[in-house]
């Protein structure tokens, strides 16, 4: 027979029994309860359902006469907990009626077994469990009963539980250890049982700590193995180099990359494997200075003689101010280098193709512009040589017809209306010829630009032309046509998009460069770069700008444009005149009016006219008009001046 709480407890003790197995606890409780019932005492059991069921089997068949009361610990505990804390007033309201009823049912003595404190402890409410122990002790000062509590010893198997364990033992008059610390047929007094209980908890805590440390050591060894495997068998190339440049360790990836066995690489100087000695010398010096290297390019020699292009990431391991070794990651970029070189080669080839294509495009743009002007000129010439001449002849015929129809008023009115329609047709034809191929270009660019500025008045745009009177330039037909057409397109864009009624044209010579500028103070547009695509932006069509730029560059010139919202637009065309010998000042040639002498007309003198005109219909019409005037005699006709 061993010593237990049930064997030491008296009618007024508050004892605690620690246990490891439920069977031991149930056996001890059975002895405790049966002893009380046999002595005529009442028993109150407040326990879990499994324990209540096991104890009921032990007392089954005994005549207890209402002296055995079994309650659920969780239900009873909930009756006096407030926010997880045992309330003193509610506790007394629950416990005192139970004690009075139990005392009245037996000989006045009551035995209680409670697991409510153990339930609080298992829930992690350590201070609440100690407070409930205190409430039981306070109740024992008012009522006569013995109380037995029970805890699982393993719930205290940690060094952090020592303080609370001591407090629990101090709250009880008797504390007995769990079954593994009890020897059969050994009797212990209360003091020895308490000391043994304390040692048992410390032994459990020590066992737990030993187990925890063993688990930590196992985890640490596992992690070290995993780290070693990661470094040794990872796909990144790694190595360590000592302060003297000796390779201390290299993983399989690095050995495989270079093709060496470990003994052919480790233990040798790192400089033996670098192609560029200044590179490795700089690496070692910078690491010894405490620097960290990122993406440092280098070339390594393989065992088969090939060369690997690599990037190095490295820093140093220092201990107490002493350099121990490098931590170096080496990344093979040989294939990437080859790809980059091939890509560069292809980009260069493609760039050359694009440059050639651009040159062809500019040549085509120049040829297109030239062809356009040629076609315009041909159409204008056809209009001048045929349609315009026919209209003039028709006008002359109408003049003769009007003179012959003076006695017929109605016919005269019809002829007059026909003359007005014909006059409008002649003006329209001349305007169309000027639009297609302005003859004013034959008088030079400055005069052509002034004429163009005046022409845009019909578009309600006042153009200020700023050209020095003394300025004249010798331009080819293509150059003059391109500049004139570009200015006309820019002015038309101002009319369509700038929302202004004023514009400026400026022509200047800066050294050997002719600078032609078209500007306005209109609404402008965002973006100042000349676009490379054919999409559009507000303010000006991008294709128009693109076309002007390409044609200017094909002529060896430049075109740039600057614009900002609400600040207007400034477009500048620059053409180099170097080598043309075309810069000069305007000579003081006599004007056409000065070149033609003054002719005095004498009515008595017959003016003899030689009529020269290559267009037969016009020639005949002119002859008819001239012969209708007195004093004019057409003496001969010629088609080509011969």
C-alpha positions as MATLAB code, in Angstrom:
seq = 'XXXXXXXXXXXXXXXXXXXXXXXXXXXXXXXXXXXXXXXXXXXXXXXXXXXXXXXXXXXXXXXXXXXXXXXXXXXXXXXXXXXXXXXXXXXXXXXXXXXXXXXXXXXXXXXXXXXXXXXXXXXXXXXXXXXXXXXXXXXXXXXXXXXXXXXXXXXXXXXXXXXXXXXXXXXXXXXXXXXXXXXXXXXXXXXXXXXXXXXXXXXXXXXXXXXXXXXXXXXXXXXXXXXXXXXXXXXXXXXXXXXXXXXXXXXXXXXXXXXXXXXXXXXXXXXXXXXXXXXXXXXXXXXXXXXXXXXXXXXXXXXXXXXXXXXXXXXXXXXXXXXXXXXXXXXXXXXXXXXXXXXXXXXXXXXXXXXXXXXXXXXXXXXXXXXXXXXXXXXXXXXXXXXXXXXXXXXXXXXXXXXXXXXXXXXXXXXXXXXXXXXXXXXXXXXXXXXXXXXXXXXXXXXXXXXXXXXXXXXXXXXXXXXXXXXXXXXXXXXXXXXXXXXXXXXXXXXXXXXXXXXXXXXXXXXXXXXXXXXXXXXXXXXXXXXXXXXXXXXXXXXXXXXXXXXXXXXXXXXXXXXXXXXXXXXXXXXXXXXXXXXXXXXXXXXXXXXXXXXXXXXXXXXXXXXXXXXXXXXXXXXXXXXXXXXXXXXXXXXXXX';
ca = [
       0.000    0.000    0.000;
       1.484    3.367   -1.069;
       0.928    6.800    0.395;
      -1.639    8.990   -1.377;
      -3.748   12.045   -0.642;
      -6.744    9.867    0.194;
      -4.742    8.070    2.876;
      -3.434   11.307    4.463;
      -6.500   13.517    4.288;
      -8.580   14.223    7.405;
     -12.047   15.685    7.793;
     -10.758   19.293    7.508;
      -7.882   19.007    5.025;
      -7.616   20.615    1.576;
      -5.497   18.106   -0.359;
      -4.218   17.883   -3.925;
      -3.414   14.686   -5.768;
      -1.266   14.802   -8.900;
      -1.650   11.933  -11.339;
      -0.426   10.576  -14.642;
      -3.104    8.046  -15.573;
      -6.881    8.323  -15.112;
      -7.030    4.770  -13.695;
      -4.808    5.789  -10.785;
      -6.958    8.841  -10.052;
     -10.214    6.894  -10.212;
      -8.810    4.251   -7.835;
      -7.678    6.914   -5.337;
     -11.008    8.693   -5.554;
     -12.838    5.414   -5.046;
     -10.972    4.835   -1.791;
     -11.589    8.418   -0.704;
     -15.328    8.230   -1.434;
     -15.908    4.731   -0.058;
     -14.132    5.631    3.190;
     -16.419    8.620    3.624;
     -19.616    6.785    2.780;
     -18.665    3.903    5.081;
     -18.202    6.402    7.925;
     -21.660    7.905    7.346;
     -20.337   11.038    5.699;
     -21.823   12.713    2.612;
     -19.819   12.978   -0.629;
     -19.998   15.698   -3.307;
     -18.257   14.900   -6.608;
     -17.794   17.769   -9.101;
     -15.981   16.094  -12.006;
     -15.893   15.426  -15.713;
     -18.367   13.007  -17.244;
     -15.831   10.115  -17.674;
     -14.695   10.404  -14.086;
     -18.262   10.617  -12.759;
     -19.202    7.488  -14.691;
     -16.188    5.537  -13.354;
     -16.889    6.599   -9.763;
     -20.600    5.760  -10.015;
     -19.638    2.179  -10.778;
     -17.527    2.077   -7.590;
     -20.417    3.188   -5.320;
     -23.146    1.242   -7.135;
     -24.984   -1.060   -4.805;
     -24.048    0.784   -1.639;
     -26.884    2.211    0.450;
     -26.026    5.919    0.500;
     -29.436    7.423    1.213;
     -28.871   10.640   -0.722;
     -25.380   11.145    0.706;
     -23.703   10.968   -2.755;
     -24.090   13.937   -5.098;
     -22.353   13.989   -8.523;
     -22.235   17.260  -10.534;
     -20.684   18.220  -13.881;
     -17.607   20.386  -13.337;
     -18.109   22.570  -16.425;
     -21.764   23.270  -15.684;
     -21.109   24.047  -12.042;
     -18.126   26.252  -12.899;
     -20.186   28.299  -15.354;
     -22.614   29.230  -12.568;
     -20.105   31.489  -10.815;
     -17.672   32.605  -13.552;
     -17.845   36.200  -14.764;
     -15.702   36.836  -17.846;
     -13.658   33.749  -17.010;
     -13.023   34.769  -13.395;
     -14.542   33.035  -10.327;
     -16.865   35.473   -8.570;
     -16.774   35.117   -4.774;
     -20.409   35.989   -4.169;
     -21.704   33.622   -6.838;
     -19.323   30.891   -5.677;
     -20.718   31.015   -2.162;
     -24.262   31.085   -3.529;
     -23.564   27.811   -5.358;
     -21.363   25.978   -2.806;
     -23.042   26.763    0.526;
     -26.447   25.203   -0.283;
     -24.662   22.057   -1.486;
     -22.688   21.833    1.769;
     -25.721   22.375    3.988;
     -27.798   19.779    2.138;
     -24.946   17.263    2.166;
     -24.268   17.782    5.883;
     -27.951   17.310    6.700;
     -28.123   14.093    4.686;
     -25.355   12.369    6.677;
     -23.575   12.638    9.989;
     -22.669   16.292    9.392;
     -19.273   15.630    7.794;
     -18.799   16.213    4.062;
     -16.165   15.023    1.614;
     -15.732   16.923   -1.682;
     -13.806   16.063   -4.836;
     -13.543   18.852   -7.385;
     -11.983   19.150  -10.849;
     -13.068   22.713  -11.545;
      -9.597   24.115  -10.718;
      -8.020   21.573  -13.075;
     -10.383   22.632  -15.870;
      -9.355   26.284  -15.414;
      -5.681   25.274  -15.452;
      -6.074   23.235  -18.639;
      -7.760   26.253  -20.246;
      -4.674   28.349  -19.485;
      -6.401   30.445  -16.801;
      -3.700   29.894  -14.206;
      -4.527   32.842  -11.959;
      -8.233   31.959  -12.050;
      -7.423   28.421  -10.851;
      -5.374   29.793   -7.926;
      -8.187   32.201   -7.059;
     -10.717   29.356   -6.980;
      -8.416   27.423   -4.616;
      -8.426   30.506   -2.397;
     -12.257   30.642   -2.426;
     -12.420   26.981   -1.273;
     -10.054   27.805    1.603;
     -12.205   30.768    2.619;
     -15.307   28.531    2.570;
     -13.512   26.007    4.816;
     -13.410   28.632    7.582;
     -17.219   28.596    7.674;
     -18.050   24.951    7.009;
     -16.500   21.652    8.044;
     -15.503   19.553    5.025;
     -12.509   17.898    3.453;
     -11.624   18.779   -0.161;
      -9.584   16.748   -2.584;
      -8.375   18.355   -5.871;
      -6.545   16.630   -8.699;
      -4.234   17.848  -11.485;
      -2.379   16.044  -14.246;
       1.307   16.299  -13.415;
       2.205   16.670  -17.097;
       0.272   19.937  -17.212;
       3.183   21.351  -15.180;
       5.996   19.818  -17.226;
       7.739   23.095  -18.034;
      10.128   25.283  -16.118;
       7.809   28.293  -16.520;
       5.184   26.412  -14.418;
       7.391   26.165  -11.333;
       6.086   29.308   -9.684;
       2.413   28.478  -10.208;
       3.015   24.881   -9.157;
       4.487   26.068   -5.879;
       1.515   28.364   -5.333;
      -0.926   25.506   -5.932;
       0.877   23.258   -3.479;
       0.949   26.106   -0.945;
      -2.849   26.475   -1.280;
      -3.288   22.882   -0.045;
      -2.556   21.373    3.350;
      -1.558   18.091    1.694;
       0.225   17.611   -1.665;
       1.051   14.142   -2.941;
       2.988   13.171   -6.093;
       1.788   11.223   -9.096;
       1.945    7.440   -9.109;
       5.395    7.079  -10.706;
       6.999    8.646   -7.623;
       5.240    6.325   -5.150;
       6.695    3.020   -4.070;
       4.432    0.125   -3.032;
       4.274   -0.634    0.677;
       5.966    2.700    1.437;
       4.449    5.195    3.816;
       5.234    8.899    3.645;
       4.355   11.707    5.970;
       2.740   14.885    4.641;
       5.983   16.889    4.575;
       7.919   14.210    2.714;
       5.034   13.787    0.245;
       5.040   17.555   -0.424;
       8.831   17.599   -1.023;
       8.608   14.578   -3.301;
       5.803   16.317   -5.238;
       7.989   19.366   -5.769;
      10.897   17.235   -6.997;
       8.606   15.318   -9.308;
       7.426   18.534  -11.023;
      11.039   19.675  -11.440;
      11.941   16.292  -12.890;
       9.103   16.586  -15.381;
      10.170   20.138  -16.255;
      13.761   18.976  -16.685;
      12.651   16.080  -18.847;
      10.606   18.442  -20.979;
      13.537   20.841  -21.314;
      15.876   18.026  -22.247;
      13.383   16.822  -24.846;
      12.943   20.368  -26.157;
      16.685   20.868  -26.492;
      17.092   17.505  -28.157;
      14.409   18.507  -30.662;
      16.137   21.829  -31.233;
      19.435   20.036  -31.807;
      17.740   17.701  -34.252;
      16.178   20.656  -36.074;
      19.523   22.478  -36.083;
      21.328   19.450  -37.496;
      18.619   19.088  -40.117;
      18.909   22.718  -41.104;
      22.687   22.495  -41.247;
      22.369   19.465  -43.499;
      19.845   21.263  -45.684;
      22.034   24.370  -45.862;
      25.094   22.290  -46.724;
      23.094   20.486  -49.400;
      21.729   23.776  -50.704;
      25.196   25.285  -51.017;
      26.905   22.171  -52.346;
      24.240   21.026  -54.799;
      22.504   24.284  -55.736;
      22.608   25.487  -59.326;
      24.358   28.757  -58.428;
      28.146   28.688  -58.565;
      29.696   29.404  -55.147;
      33.200   29.501  -53.722;
      35.228   30.840  -50.816;
      38.610   32.512  -51.192;
      41.021   33.199  -48.357;
      42.840   36.511  -47.771;
      45.863   35.245  -49.738;
      43.705   34.413  -52.789;
      43.603   30.625  -52.171;
      40.341   28.883  -53.033;
      39.076   27.330  -49.779;
      35.892   25.700  -51.087;
      33.788   25.509  -54.242;
      30.469   23.819  -54.845;
      29.625   21.311  -57.557;
      27.988   23.892  -59.802;
      31.189   25.935  -60.049;
      33.361   22.864  -60.599;
      30.969   21.654  -63.291;
      30.886   25.051  -65.009;
      34.684   25.153  -65.298;
      35.195   21.404  -65.743;
      37.638   20.854  -62.856;
      37.774   18.199  -60.157;
      37.776   19.513  -56.579;
      41.498   18.807  -56.096;
      42.297   20.661  -59.348;
      40.510   23.800  -58.163;
      40.274   23.965  -54.371;
      43.609   24.847  -52.750;
      44.849   26.728  -55.812;
      45.113   30.491  -56.242;
      42.027   32.072  -57.766;
      44.294   34.127  -60.025;
      45.211   30.969  -61.985;
      41.697   30.749  -63.356;
      41.151   34.394  -64.319;
      41.983   35.474  -67.859;
      42.382   39.136  -66.947;
      44.805   39.536  -64.053;
      44.014   43.231  -63.441;
      40.381   42.204  -62.973;
      40.999   39.631  -60.221;
      43.554   41.908  -58.563;
      40.927   44.665  -58.380;
      38.324   42.210  -57.034;
      40.583   41.013  -54.198;
      41.705   44.529  -53.280;
      38.156   45.842  -53.112;
      36.989   42.898  -50.989;
      39.923   43.377  -48.604;
      38.813   47.003  -48.260;
      35.402   45.773  -47.117;
      33.513   46.558  -50.315;
      30.625   44.509  -51.674;
      30.625   43.674  -55.378;
      27.544   43.300  -57.554;
      27.536   42.132  -61.187;
      31.292   42.486  -61.533;
      32.198   41.186  -65.025;
      35.085   38.752  -65.398;
      36.399   35.955  -67.631;
      37.348   32.524  -66.282;
      39.465   29.832  -67.916;
      37.908   26.363  -68.149;
      39.864   23.108  -68.008;
      39.295   22.527  -71.745;
      40.718   25.955  -72.567;
      37.416   27.654  -73.286;
      36.487   30.925  -71.645;
      33.435   31.639  -69.530;
      31.973   35.117  -69.271;
      30.721   35.565  -65.681;
      29.257   38.100  -63.280;
      30.597   38.082  -59.709;
      28.647   38.954  -56.551;
      30.916   38.887  -53.526;
      31.617   40.266  -50.088;
      33.916   39.298  -47.213;
      33.554   37.431  -43.938;
      35.214   39.361  -41.114;
      35.836   38.227  -37.524;
      37.166   40.637  -34.922;
      38.380   42.942  -37.659;
      40.206   40.153  -39.492;
      39.307   39.106  -43.009;
      38.542   35.372  -43.097;
      37.250   34.563  -46.582;
      35.089   35.763  -49.435;
      31.497   34.729  -50.078;
      31.413   34.660  -53.832;
      28.542   33.893  -56.208;
      29.525   33.407  -59.850;
      26.920   33.526  -62.605;
      27.684   32.185  -66.072;
      26.560   34.685  -68.721;
      28.499   33.227  -71.650;
      25.396   32.323  -73.614;
      23.795   35.624  -72.752;
      26.910   37.422  -74.025;
      26.787   35.470  -77.249;
      23.119   36.256  -77.607;
      23.753   39.953  -76.918;
      26.550   40.031  -79.486;
      24.348   38.311  -82.028;
      21.521   40.664  -81.139;
      23.845   43.660  -81.528;
      24.964   42.332  -84.907;
      21.369   41.878  -86.027;
      20.351   45.266  -84.667;
      23.245   46.896  -86.493;
      22.316   45.092  -89.713;
      18.668   45.991  -89.253;
      19.611   49.576  -88.457;
      21.615   49.767  -91.663;
      18.622   48.378  -93.529;
      16.362   50.943  -91.891;
      18.803   53.756  -92.682;
      18.934   52.584  -96.281;
      15.153   52.312  -96.343;
      14.879   55.799  -94.870;
      17.239   57.121  -97.503;
      15.168   55.435 -100.169;
      12.019   56.832  -98.589;
      13.447   60.325  -98.599;
      14.573   59.897 -102.193;
      11.079   58.706 -103.079;
       9.588   61.629 -101.169;
      11.835   64.027 -103.070;
      10.993   62.350 -106.357;
       7.297   62.405 -105.465;
       7.493   66.090 -104.643;
       9.364   66.759 -107.881;
       6.885   64.673 -109.857;
       4.002   66.464 -108.226;
       5.427   69.855 -109.185;
       6.157   68.570 -112.701;
       2.573   67.351 -113.084;
       1.260   70.607 -111.639;
       3.377   72.543 -114.102;
       2.217   70.375 -117.022;
      -1.424   70.808 -116.059;
      -0.908   74.545 -115.568;
       0.802   74.754 -118.971;
      -2.055   72.858 -120.624;
      -4.563   75.188 -119.004;
      -2.560   78.215 -120.145;
      -1.869   77.008 -123.693;
      -5.325   75.712 -124.501;
      -8.202   76.449 -122.134;
      -7.049   79.916 -121.115;
      -6.332   80.848 -124.749;
      -9.729   79.612 -125.861;
     -11.371   81.657 -123.133;
      -9.465   84.753 -124.220;
     -10.460   84.216 -127.860;
     -14.039   83.708 -126.803;
     -13.860   86.941 -124.812;
     -12.583   88.779 -127.896;
     -15.378   87.313 -130.007;
     -17.900   88.451 -127.449;
     -16.485   91.968 -127.558;
     -16.929   92.047 -131.375;
     -20.399   90.556 -131.090;
     -21.392   93.169 -128.511;
     -20.288   95.990 -130.832;
     -22.344   94.511 -133.701;
     -25.438   94.055 -131.506;
     -25.749   97.642 -130.258;
     -29.105   98.016 -132.041;
     -30.482   94.908 -130.322;
     -30.824   95.644 -126.555;
     -31.947   92.174 -125.524;
     -29.137   90.504 -127.394;
     -26.721   93.038 -125.924;
     -27.899   92.087 -122.392;
     -27.410   88.374 -123.082;
     -23.955   89.025 -124.495;
     -23.090   91.144 -121.468;
     -24.118   88.338 -119.064;
     -22.145   85.844 -121.124;
     -19.145   88.189 -120.975;
     -19.407   88.394 -117.170;
     -19.569   84.575 -116.865;
     -16.649   84.282 -119.234;
     -14.678   86.861 -117.249;
     -15.267   84.847 -114.078;
     -14.124   81.670 -115.876;
     -10.927   83.413 -117.011;
     -10.192   84.581 -113.455;
     -10.886   81.107 -112.049;
      -8.635   79.494 -114.674;
      -5.822   81.903 -113.905;
      -6.240   81.271 -110.169;
      -6.172   77.529 -110.757;
      -3.005   77.872 -112.846;
      -1.414   79.920 -110.072;
      -2.324   77.271 -107.480;
      -0.941   74.488 -109.626;
       2.276   76.233 -110.608;
       2.655   79.833 -109.432;
       4.457   81.734 -112.138;
       5.641   84.098 -109.441;
       8.276   81.487 -108.526;
      10.144   82.564 -111.633;
      10.809   85.885 -109.875;
      12.469   84.260 -106.832;
      11.457   82.965 -103.429;
      11.148   86.323 -101.570;
       8.658   87.700 -104.100;
       6.818   84.359 -104.205;
       6.403   84.366 -100.402;
       5.070   87.939 -100.442;
       2.600   86.930 -103.138;
       1.586   83.875 -101.089;
       0.990   86.024  -98.010;
      -1.319   88.292  -99.996;
      -3.117   85.303 -101.503;
      -4.114   83.973  -98.063;
      -6.202   87.078  -97.393;
      -9.023   85.291  -99.184;
      -8.822   82.707  -96.350;
      -9.243   85.540  -93.811;
      -5.650   85.139  -92.651;
      -3.425   88.213  -92.446;
       0.137   87.134  -93.092;
       2.998   89.398  -92.079;
       5.972   88.734  -94.375;
       9.328   89.726  -92.913;
      11.998   89.517  -95.637;
      14.822   92.034  -96.053;
      14.371   93.960  -99.301;
      18.004   93.377 -100.241;
      17.808   89.601  -99.809;
      17.932   87.308 -102.801;
      19.036   83.705 -103.053;
      19.921   81.397 -105.892;
      17.820   78.267 -105.402;
      17.183   75.350 -107.687;
      13.684   74.827 -108.980;
      13.282   71.847 -106.631;
      14.467   73.774 -103.582;
      12.304   76.773 -104.300;
       9.288   74.608 -105.028;
       9.737   72.602 -101.824;
      10.058   75.681  -99.604;
       7.118   77.407 -101.251;
       4.889   74.330 -101.035;
       5.881   73.684  -97.398;
       5.036   77.263  -96.391;
       1.695   76.996  -98.189;
       0.889   73.748  -96.294;
       1.869   75.310  -92.951;
      -0.287   78.382  -93.605;
      -3.213   76.185  -94.583;
      -2.820   74.272  -91.311;
      -2.978   77.587  -89.456;
      -6.213   78.441  -91.265;
      -7.745   75.051  -90.421;
      -6.567   74.469  -86.878;
      -4.852   77.390  -85.134;
      -8.016   79.451  -84.535;
      -6.247   82.713  -85.280;
      -6.427   85.299  -88.066;
      -2.765   86.288  -88.067;
       0.462   84.554  -89.041;
       4.067   85.508  -89.785;
       6.587   84.455  -92.425;
      10.245   85.243  -91.831;
      13.141   84.605  -94.233;
      16.725   85.081  -93.088;
      20.266   84.118  -93.994;
      22.394   82.847  -91.119;
      25.830   82.224  -92.535;
      25.416   79.650  -95.271;
      21.963   78.602  -94.034;
      18.656   79.852  -95.319;
      16.159   79.927  -92.438;
      12.462   80.158  -93.244;
      10.051   80.416  -90.321;
       6.251   80.257  -90.186;
       4.641   81.136  -86.856;
       1.329   82.018  -85.255;
      -0.115   82.866  -81.840;
      -3.001   80.424  -82.070;
      -4.119   77.634  -79.769;
      -1.067   75.427  -80.413;
      -0.967   71.769  -79.531;
       0.747   69.416  -77.062;
       4.028   67.738  -77.975;
       6.943   69.458  -79.628;
       8.707   66.642  -81.408;
       8.097   66.008  -85.081;
       6.117   62.726  -85.096;
       7.409   59.650  -86.827;
       4.008   58.086  -87.425;
       1.039   58.994  -89.549;
      -1.483   59.296  -86.705;
      -2.856   62.735  -85.887;
      -2.754   65.202  -83.045;
      -4.916   68.233  -82.339;
      -3.648   71.271  -84.162;
      -1.826   69.808  -87.154;
      -1.813   66.576  -89.114;
       1.191   64.485  -88.251;
       1.446   63.091  -91.741;
       1.872   66.620  -93.099;
       4.710   67.318  -90.654;
       6.261   63.948  -91.397;
       6.082   64.601  -95.126;
       7.659   68.053  -94.831;
      10.451   66.733  -92.659;
      11.250   63.848  -94.997;
      11.282   66.099  -98.067;
      13.483   68.680  -96.331;
      15.954   66.045  -95.178;
      16.013   64.569  -98.676;
      17.147   68.037  -99.840;
      19.805   68.111  -97.132;
      17.776   70.467  -94.969;
      16.054   70.398  -91.594;
      12.557   70.924  -90.280;
      11.557   71.423  -86.676;
       8.422   72.619  -84.967;
       7.706   73.909  -81.475;
       4.234   74.300  -80.023;
       2.509   74.561  -76.670;
      -1.206   74.717  -75.835;
      -2.501   78.301  -76.057;
       0.973   79.621  -76.909;
       0.997   79.184  -80.667;
       3.241   77.265  -83.041;
       6.598   78.021  -84.656;
       7.797   75.926  -87.614;
      11.279   76.409  -89.038;
      12.740   75.164  -92.318;
      16.524   75.287  -92.677;
      18.331   74.759  -95.973;
      22.086   74.827  -96.443;
      23.259   76.929  -99.414;
      26.934   76.061  -99.029;
      28.550   75.233 -102.354;
      25.798   76.758 -104.496;
      27.231   80.257 -104.667;
      23.673   81.429 -104.432;
      23.876   84.155 -101.804;
      23.784   87.641 -103.152;
      22.172   91.014 -102.756;
      19.396   92.154 -104.976;
      20.800   94.184 -107.866;
      19.116   97.393 -108.778;
      17.651   96.115 -112.047;
      15.148   98.440 -113.575;
      11.560   97.503 -113.012;
       9.359   96.378 -115.809;
       7.713   99.747 -115.948;
      11.124  101.405 -116.309;
      12.276   98.913 -118.921;
       9.383   99.750 -121.199;
       9.912  103.113 -122.854;
       7.247  105.709 -122.935;
       5.300  105.498 -126.181;
       3.637  108.644 -127.516;
       0.600  108.061 -129.652;
      -0.065  110.184 -132.655;
      -3.551  109.721 -134.018;
      -2.399  110.595 -137.481;
       0.291  107.961 -137.519;
      -0.607  104.412 -138.522;
       0.774  101.833 -136.117;
       2.119   98.883 -138.027;
       1.926   95.633 -136.025;
       3.667   92.312 -136.566;
       1.470   89.770 -134.766;
       3.419   86.822 -133.297;
       1.436   84.092 -131.448;
       1.906   80.323 -131.582;
      -1.768   79.652 -130.871;
      -3.682   80.139 -134.116;
      -7.086   80.824 -132.585;
      -5.660   83.459 -130.253;
      -3.716   84.987 -133.134;
      -6.840   85.305 -135.249;
      -8.823   86.720 -132.353;
      -6.167   89.348 -131.654;
      -5.983   90.290 -135.345;
      -9.713   90.825 -135.416;
      -9.642   93.040 -132.330;
      -6.640   95.088 -133.536;
      -8.063   95.678 -137.001;
     -11.215   97.082 -135.445;
      -9.203  100.035 -134.144;
      -8.352  102.893 -136.549;
      -4.697  103.659 -136.837;
      -3.586  100.040 -136.319;
      -2.472   98.000 -139.277;
      -1.511   94.300 -138.921;
       1.158   93.945 -141.538;
       2.029   90.270 -140.998;
       1.539   87.240 -138.739;
       4.090   84.776 -137.402;
       3.648   81.564 -135.396;
       7.099   81.223 -133.832;
       8.932   84.450 -134.582;
      10.764   83.108 -137.623;
];
